[in-house]
Structures are given as C-alpha cells and as structure tokens.
Amino acid sequence: MSKHAHTHREAKAAKTGWSAIEPTHVPATSTNALREAMSIEGVPLTQFNDLLWLMAQESGGAVNLRNPKSGARGLFQLLPSQYELNPGDVKSFGRAVEECRGGIRYILGRYHNAASARLAWKANQWI
C-alpha cells in the first residue's frame, strides 16, 4: 500500500463563475510551512508550485480554516474522513506544517503528483 493511502472524496459538481486565487496571496508563514512539510514528506521541490497553487485555492493559506457545511479543515481542506492523514489527526489543525503534511499525503495518495491534482482542481474546482 502507498505511503500516502487515503479515502476518496465523493464526487460533486464543479463550481461556476470561479477564478483562480493567486499563490502570491498565501501568507509567507504558510508558504514556508509547505516547504518544510515537503522536506519531511520527501516530496521534491519540483512539486512546490502546484502544491502552493492548490493551497491557495483550498484555503488561501489560512491555517485551521473551517468549512462549517462540509467539515473540511486546514490549509488543504481535508474532510473529516481524511483528518487521519495529518500526523496528529485532528490535533494537527492549527499547526501549519502538520496541515501541509496531511494535504500532501492526500494529494499524493489520490493523484500521485501535485500537477495531476492541479489539473483535476481546474476541471472540477475541488480535489
């Protein structure tokens, strides 16, 4: 089994009237946390731009962001069934590096690389 095993999200309809959030709007603390998480998870820096772009779309770089409707949380908006991908499960929320690690594990487990996840996000406005 893959190091980044996970459960899949239910498919949902794509959003309409959407425009991308520029990664330059992500706070430096979240950007630095992503770099650190990538190092810990052994993810090559060649995937950084795509992971940062995905973070920008999912949370704008806001640590511990919560979606009250879906229960999604964190920098990569993990659903409750995916919280276990964080190193500390639910206790990881509020810790940017751990939220990034959970998001990386989800993305690599489902899409195998960040570029594929970005293409899926652009097609559906969710990963």
C-alpha atoms as one frame of an Amber mdcrd trajectory, in Angstrom:
protein
   0.000   0.000   0.000   1.165   3.514  -0.777   2.799   5.650   1.893   0.066
   8.160   1.103  -3.045   5.934   1.289  -6.369   7.662   1.874 -10.093   7.574
   1.264 -11.595   9.364  -1.733 -13.996  12.281  -1.509 -17.454  11.943  -3.013
 -17.709  13.496  -6.454 -19.568  16.790  -6.599 -20.496  19.245  -9.320 -17.957
  21.808 -10.489 -18.395  25.417  -9.392 -19.398  28.052 -11.905 -18.066  31.592
 -12.149 -14.793  30.632 -10.487 -11.446  32.389 -10.900  -8.110  31.222  -9.519
  -6.587  32.707  -6.379  -3.000  33.734  -6.999  -0.471  31.851  -4.843   1.210
  35.180  -4.123  -1.707  35.864  -1.743  -0.720  32.934   0.505   0.960  34.207
   3.707   4.710  33.614   3.939   4.231  31.510   7.085   2.033  29.044   5.168
   4.389  29.054   2.175   7.330  28.252   4.471   5.296  25.559   6.229   4.655
  23.920   2.855   8.372  23.849   2.067   9.120  22.292   5.470   6.332  19.710
   5.100   7.578  18.764   1.640  11.029  18.162   3.065   9.661  15.995   5.885
   7.459  14.002   3.482  10.282  13.589   0.937   8.442  15.448  -1.817  10.679
  17.029  -4.467  10.624  20.818  -4.738   9.549  20.423  -8.373   6.036  19.920
  -6.953   6.112  23.094  -4.845   4.401  25.475  -7.295   1.495  23.104  -7.886
   1.061  22.367  -4.174   1.147  26.087  -3.371  -1.423  26.773  -6.097  -3.697
  24.071  -4.646  -3.312  25.513  -1.140  -4.241  28.955  -2.466  -7.451  27.585
  -3.992  -8.423  25.477  -0.983  -7.749  27.896   1.873  -5.926  30.987   0.654
  -3.186  29.888   3.049  -5.364  30.323   6.166  -4.265  27.842   8.837  -7.094
  25.901  10.511  -9.688  27.269   8.086 -13.036  25.519   8.670 -15.922  24.890
   6.324 -18.988  24.570   8.565 -21.031  22.953   5.800 -18.684  20.086   4.858
 -16.483  19.868   7.963 -13.394  20.391   5.782 -10.472  21.921   7.653  -6.961
  23.170   7.220  -4.745  24.509   4.511  -5.825  21.778   2.080  -9.419  21.440
   3.381  -9.319  17.797   4.421 -12.712  16.241   5.105 -13.339  14.571   8.488
 -12.693  11.115   6.998  -9.238  12.358   5.934  -8.157  14.014   9.189  -6.153
  10.878   9.956  -3.762  11.869   7.173  -2.455  14.616   9.444   0.438  13.462
  11.655  -1.602  14.250  14.767  -5.065  13.609  13.304  -7.448  16.371  14.438
  -4.813  17.740  16.857  -2.740  18.842  13.839  -5.169  21.613  12.936  -3.683
  24.965  13.840  -0.163  23.700  13.063   0.670  24.750   9.530   3.405  22.195
   8.838   1.193  19.322  10.019  -1.766  20.595   7.985   0.516  20.700   4.932
   1.711  17.158   5.603  -1.887  15.918   5.695  -2.671  17.735   2.453   0.430
  16.369   0.751  -0.460  12.837   1.841  -3.975  13.240   0.447  -2.830  14.713
  -2.859  -0.051  12.190  -3.481  -2.226   9.297  -2.360  -5.045  10.184  -4.719
  -3.304  11.861  -7.665   0.308  10.603  -7.310   1.671  14.084  -8.008   0.656
  17.685  -7.457   0.476  18.510 -11.175  -2.260  15.903 -11.709  -4.145  17.231
  -8.681  -3.934  20.754 -10.070  -5.383  19.610 -13.406  -8.235  17.883 -11.558
  -8.862  21.018  -9.481  -9.023  23.184 -12.587 -11.538  20.793 -14.140 -13.759
  20.467 -11.041 -12.790  23.264  -8.595 -12.058  20.665  -5.902  -9.560  17.893
  -5.235
